[in-house]
Amino acid sequence: MLAYQIRIALKSLRRNPALSVLMVCAIGLGIAVSSAFITTYYLMAGDPIPDKSDQLFYVEIDTWDPESPFDDDYPERPPNQISYRDLRAIMESDIPTYQSGMFKSSLTIQPEGENESPYRASSRLCFAGFFPMFEVTFEFGGPWGASVDENLEPVVVINGETNRRLFGGEDSVGRELRINNRNFTVVGVIGDWRPDVKFYDLNNNPFGEPEEIFIPFNFLESMEIVSSGNDSNWKTYARDTYQDFLESESVWIQMWAQLDNRKQKQAYLAFLDAYALELKKLGRHGRPVNNVLLSVTEYMKTEEVVQDEAKMLLIISILFLIVCSVNLIGILLGKFLGRAPEIGVRRALGASRLSVFLQHIVECEVVGLLGGALGLVLSWVALQLINRLFDNLLAFHLDLTMVLAAVILSLFAGLIAGLYPAWRICRVAPATYLKLQ
């Protein structure tokens, strides 16, 4: 029965192609706008690592100025990064399954070829725990082990683009890469790992690409590597040497820990509290103990990854789709009532009001689905333009979930547009039009 009604609906649309195209375009425009903004909101607010987001915790400890809060708007919050001194103490814990302090930098890669010029590459210094924590996938090789962090072995993990640029896309594991006048051995090439949100570091462009190279964190001292990300400090210090910076109260390092269960989380939080109390005894800071473990989604919410403007645009886009659907009511009403004599004959021959109603609802839903197909194409184009506008630093795309959402919105729009016209035409009195035949 449904197939028959769809066939009748398509025949009806072919009777007046211009009007049908107008209706499809109206729905398509509404779907395009709403799908584009829903997709951006979905990718911003979605859980970037759902299978373990409740096991990964961002570490914040409050060693800030006792006279003023880190954030005047949210005085209860500790600093959103930690100092090098605190990192060294925290990394001594053996409670987490994995843990890693990290920071973003910019290092110089010196290619082997004589015609190749050195260039700056986005870099991340981290510990071995970074890769299993964030489920980094590899095309060749793999991450370095914990022993590398301890023994300070010169190894590097590179992304696929760097591998193609320097090694022609071949398996480069074991090859040498010169970074800041020092040779490193490639141990792994990252595959297609590209989180929608760079949730492991929301301080530095949360929608940007992951870094090009990753090297062991402990090389920062011997190579005197500085952060290219955000840093904050409340206490003046001598700036004569690099060691002065490391020993300062400047906060510039992100700290993550994987805690697989509640007991492990409680034990780790107790460890952090004990550390904070020890600092208070030593007179290093005078703030109340305020250590926080934020899950991935809590961290994203705290750092306001989804801005209020994005939420407002989402609401406006849905309202725009509703307006597009409501504007079609008059067109559909005129079209359906124009077929009133035909419907009157059908009713006189025994067709029920329900069958007439359903036939016209199906026609409206066909219009909605055709508009949805057009809207998906336009939405894809819009997302590509948004990505290019930001030099591909964003990676907004339509996935299966968003396609299904667009289909549901299309059916919803068709229902809104057709409900009243279909109800009106099924209420037509057959006798009125039989007299005219």
C-alpha positions in Angstrom: 0.0 0.0 0.0 2.8 2.4 0.9 4.6 1.7 -2.4 1.3 2.5 -4.3 0.9 5.8 -2.4 4.5 6.8 -3.1 4.0 6.1 -6.8 0.8 8.2 -6.8 2.7 11.0 -5.0 5.5 11.0 -7.6 2.9 11.2 -10.4 1.3 14.1 -8.6 4.6 16.0 -8.3 5.2 15.5 -12.1 1.9 17.2 -12.9 3.4 20.6 -12.0 7.2 20.4 -12.1 7.8 24.1 -11.4 5.7 24.1 -8.2 7.2 20.8 -7.1 10.8 22.1 -7.6 9.8 25.2 -5.6 8.6 23.1 -2.7 11.6 20.8 -2.7 14.0 23.8 -2.8 12.2 25.4 0.2 12.5 22.3 2.3 16.1 21.7 1.0 17.2 25.2 2.1 15.8 24.6 5.6 17.4 21.2 5.8 20.8 22.6 4.6 20.9 25.4 7.2 19.7 23.2 10.1 21.9 20.3 9.2 25.0 22.4 8.9 24.5 24.0 12.3 23.4 20.8 13.9 26.5 19.1 12.6 28.8 21.8 13.9 27.1 21.7 17.3 27.2 17.9 17.3 30.9 17.8 16.6 31.7 20.5 19.2 29.6 19.1 22.0 29.8 15.3 21.2 31.9 12.9 23.3 35.2 12.6 21.4 36.2 9.3 22.9 33.0 7.7 24.2 34.4 4.3 25.0 36.6 5.6 27.8 35.7 9.2 28.4 34.7 8.3 31.9 38.1 6.9 32.6 40.2 9.8 31.4 40.7 12.7 33.8 42.2 16.1 33.4 44.2 17.1 36.5 43.9 20.6 38.0 45.6 21.6 41.3 45.3 25.0 42.9 48.7 26.5 43.6 47.7 30.0 42.5 48.1 33.3 44.1 46.4 33.2 47.6 45.3 36.8 47.2 43.3 36.4 44.0 41.6 33.6 42.0 42.9 32.3 38.7 39.7 33.3 37.0 37.7 36.2 38.3 34.5 35.0 36.6 34.9 31.5 38.2 36.8 32.1 41.5 36.1 28.5 42.6 38.1 27.0 39.8 41.8 26.2 40.0 44.3 27.0 37.2 43.6 25.0 34.0 47.2 24.0 33.7 50.0 23.0 36.1 53.6 24.0 36.6 56.7 22.0 35.8 57.5 21.6 39.5 54.1 20.1 40.1 54.3 17.9 37.1 57.5 16.3 38.4 55.9 15.5 41.7 52.6 14.2 40.3 54.3 11.9 37.7 55.8 10.0 40.7 52.4 8.4 41.4 51.9 4.8 40.3 48.1 4.9 40.8 47.0 5.8 37.3 46.8 3.1 34.6 48.4 5.6 32.3 49.4 9.2 32.8 51.0 12.0 30.9 52.0 15.6 31.3 52.3 17.4 27.9 52.6 20.7 26.2 52.6 22.1 22.7 55.8 23.5 21.1 57.2 24.4 17.7 60.4 22.6 16.7 62.6 22.8 13.6 62.8 19.8 11.3 65.9 19.6 9.2 65.3 17.3 6.2 68.2 15.2 4.9 68.0 16.3 1.2 70.3 19.1 0.2 67.5 20.9 -1.6 65.1 20.6 1.4 64.9 23.6 3.6 64.3 23.3 7.4 60.8 24.1 8.6 58.9 24.6 11.8 56.6 21.8 12.8 53.9 21.7 15.4 55.1 19.4 18.2 54.0 17.9 21.4 56.2 16.7 24.2 54.5 14.0 26.2 55.0 10.7 28.0 54.5 7.2 26.7 51.0 7.1 28.4 49.7 9.6 25.9 49.2 7.2 23.1 47.2 4.4 24.8 45.2 6.9 26.8 43.9 8.7 23.7 43.8 5.6 21.5 46.2 6.9 18.9 46.2 4.7 15.8 49.3 3.9 13.8 50.0 3.3 10.1 53.5 2.1 10.8 55.3 1.1 14.0 53.8 2.3 17.3 54.4 4.4 20.4 57.5 4.4 22.5 57.5 2.5 25.8 57.8 3.8 29.4 61.5 2.8 29.5 62.2 5.5 26.8 60.9 8.2 29.2 63.2 6.9 31.9 66.3 6.4 29.8 65.7 9.5 27.6 66.1 7.8 24.3 65.9 10.0 21.2 62.8 8.7 19.5 60.0 10.4 17.7 56.4 9.7 16.5 55.4 11.5 13.3 52.1 12.0 11.6 51.2 10.7 8.1 51.7 14.1 6.4 55.2 14.4 7.8 55.9 10.9 6.7 54.8 11.6 3.2 56.7 14.8 3.0 60.0 13.5 4.3 59.9 9.8 3.5 57.6 9.5 0.5 54.9 7.8 2.6 57.0 4.6 3.0 57.5 2.7 6.3 59.9 5.1 7.9 60.3 3.2 11.2 64.0 3.2 12.1 64.8 6.2 9.9 66.6 9.2 11.4 64.9 12.6 11.7 66.9 15.7 12.7 65.0 18.0 15.0 66.5 21.1 16.5 70.0 19.9 15.5 69.5 16.6 17.2 68.9 13.2 15.6 65.8 11.2 16.6 64.8 7.7 15.5 61.3 7.3 14.1 59.4 4.6 16.0 55.9 5.2 14.8 53.8 6.9 12.1 50.3 8.0 13.1 47.5 6.8 10.9 44.1 8.4 10.4 43.8 9.5 14.1 42.0 12.9 14.0 39.6 13.6 16.9 36.8 16.0 16.0 37.8 18.0 19.0 41.4 18.1 20.2 40.2 17.4 23.6 43.6 16.5 25.1 44.5 20.2 24.9 41.7 22.7 24.8 43.9 25.6 25.6 45.4 25.7 22.1 42.8 25.6 19.3 40.5 22.8 20.3 39.4 22.2 16.6 42.9 22.2 15.2 44.9 19.3 13.7 46.9 17.0 16.1 50.6 17.9 16.2 53.0 16.8 13.4 55.6 15.2 15.7 55.7 13.8 19.2 58.9 13.4 21.3 59.5 12.3 24.9 58.7 15.0 27.4 62.0 14.7 29.3 63.9 16.2 26.4 62.6 19.7 27.3 65.5 20.3 29.8 68.5 19.2 27.6 67.0 20.9 24.5 65.6 23.9 26.5 62.3 23.6 24.6 59.7 26.3 25.4 55.9 26.0 25.1 54.2 27.6 22.1 50.8 27.4 23.9 49.3 29.4 26.7 51.0 30.0 30.0 50.2 32.0 33.1 52.1 33.1 36.2 51.3 35.0 39.3 54.7 35.2 40.9 57.8 37.1 39.6 60.9 35.1 39.1 64.5 35.5 37.7 64.5 35.0 34.0 68.2 34.6 33.6 68.2 30.9 32.7 65.9 28.2 31.3 66.0 26.5 34.7 64.6 29.7 36.3 61.5 29.2 34.2 61.2 25.6 35.1 61.4 26.4 38.8 58.8 29.2 38.6 55.1 29.0 39.4 54.2 29.4 35.8 51.4 27.1 34.7 51.8 25.8 31.1 51.5 22.0 31.2 48.4 19.9 30.6 48.1 16.8 32.8 46.0 13.7 32.1 45.5 10.4 34.0 43.6 7.3 33.2 41.7 6.0 36.2 39.7 2.9 35.4 37.4 2.7 38.4 36.1 4.7 41.3 38.5 3.3 43.8 41.5 4.2 41.6 40.1 7.7 41.2 39.6 8.2 44.9 43.1 7.0 45.6 44.6 9.3 43.1 42.6 12.3 44.4 43.8 11.5 47.9 47.4 11.5 46.5 46.8 14.9 45.0 45.3 16.2 48.3 48.2 14.9 50.3 50.6 16.6 47.9 48.8 19.9 48.2 48.8 19.7 52.0 52.6 19.1 51.9 53.0 22.2 49.7 51.0 24.2 52.3 53.3 22.9 55.1 56.3 24.0 53.1 54.8 27.5 52.7 54.8 27.3 48.9 51.1 28.4 48.6 48.4 29.4 50.9 45.2 28.6 49.1 42.7 26.0 50.3 43.2 22.5 48.9 41.2 22.5 45.7 42.3 19.6 43.4 39.9 18.6 40.6 39.7 15.6 38.3 37.6 16.4 35.3 36.3 13.8 32.9 36.6 14.5 29.2 33.1 15.9 28.9 33.4 17.9 32.1 36.7 19.3 30.8 35.1 20.3 27.5 32.2 22.0 29.4 34.5 23.8 31.8 36.6 25.2 28.9 33.4 26.2 27.1 34.2 24.4 23.8 30.6 25.0 22.7 30.1 28.8 22.8 26.7 30.3 23.6 26.7 31.7 20.0 26.8 28.1 18.6 23.8 27.2 20.8 21.8 30.2 19.6 22.6 29.4 16.0 21.4 25.9 16.5 18.1 27.1 17.8 17.7 29.7 15.0 18.5 27.0 12.4 15.7 24.8 13.7 13.3 27.7 13.8 14.3 28.5 10.2 13.4 25.0 9.1 10.0 25.3 10.8 9.4 28.7 9.0 10.3 27.1 5.7 7.8 24.3 6.4 5.1 26.6 7.5 5.5 28.7 4.4 4.7 25.6 2.3 1.3 25.2 4.0 -0.4 27.7 1.7 1.2 26.3 -1.4 0.2 22.7 -0.5 -3.3 23.8 0.5 -3.9 25.5 -2.8 -2.5 22.5 -4.7 -4.6 20.0 -2.8 -7.8 22.0 -3.0 -7.3 22.4 -6.7 -7.8 18.6 -6.9 -11.0 18.7 -4.9 -13.2 17.5 -7.7 -11.0 14.5 -8.2 -11.0 13.7 -4.5 -14.8 14.1 -4.4 -15.1 11.4 -7.1 -12.8 9.1 -5.2 -14.7 9.6 -2.0 -18.0 8.9 -3.8 -16.5 5.7 -5.1 -15.8 4.5 -1.6 -12.4 6.0 -0.6 -12.3 6.7 3.1 -11.2 10.0 4.6 -8.2 8.2 6.2 -7.0 6.9 2.9 -7.2 10.3 1.3 -5.5 11.9 4.3 -2.6 9.3 4.2 -2.1 9.7 0.5 -1.6 13.4 0.8 0.6 13.0 3.9 2.8 10.6 1.9 3.1 13.1 -0.9 4.2 15.8 1.6 6.8 13.3 3.1 8.1 12.6 -0.4 8.6 16.3 -0.9 10.3 16.4 2.5 12.7 13.5 1.6 13.5 15.0 -1.8 14.2 18.3 0.0 16.3 16.5 2.5 18.5 15.0 -0.2 19.0 18.4 -1.7 19.6 19.8 1.8 22.3 17.2 2.5 24.2 18.2 -0.6 23.9 21.9 0.2 24.9 21.2 3.8 28.0 19.2 2.7 29.0 22.2 0.5 28.5 24.6 3.4 30.6 22.5 5.7 33.4 22.4 3.2 33.3 26.1 2.8 33.5 26.6 6.6 36.5 24.3 6.8 38.2 26.1 4.0 37.4 29.5 5.6 39.4 28.4 8.6 42.2 26.9 6.4 41.1 23.4 7.2 41.8 23.8 10.9 38.3 22.6 11.4 37.1 19.2 10.4 33.3 19.5 10.2 31.8 16.7 8.2 28.6 14.8 7.8 28.7 11.3 9.4 26.0 8.6 9.4 24.4 10.1 12.5 24.0 13.5 10.9 22.6 12.0 7.7 20.0 10.1 9.7 19.2 13.3 11.6 18.7 15.1 8.3 16.3 12.4 7.2 14.3 12.7 10.4 14.2 16.5 10.0 13.0 16.1 6.4 10.1 13.9 7.5 9.4 16.3 10.3 9.3 19.2 7.9 7.1 17.4 5.5 4.7 16.5 8.3 4.5 20.1 9.5 3.9 21.4 6.0 1.3 18.8 5.0 -0.7 18.1 8.1 -3.3 20.9 7.7 -3.6 20.8 3.9 -4.1 17.0 4.0 -6.7 17.3 6.8 -8.6 20.0 4.8 -8.7 17.9 1.6 -10.0 14.8 3.3 -12.9 16.8 4.8 -14.2 17.7 1.3 -17.9 16.8 0.8 -18.2 14.5 -2.2 -21.7 15.7 -3.1 -20.5 19.3 -3.7 -18.2 18.3 -6.6 -20.4 15.5 -8.0 -23.0 18.1 -8.9 -20.4 19.9 -10.9 -19.3 16.9 -13.0 
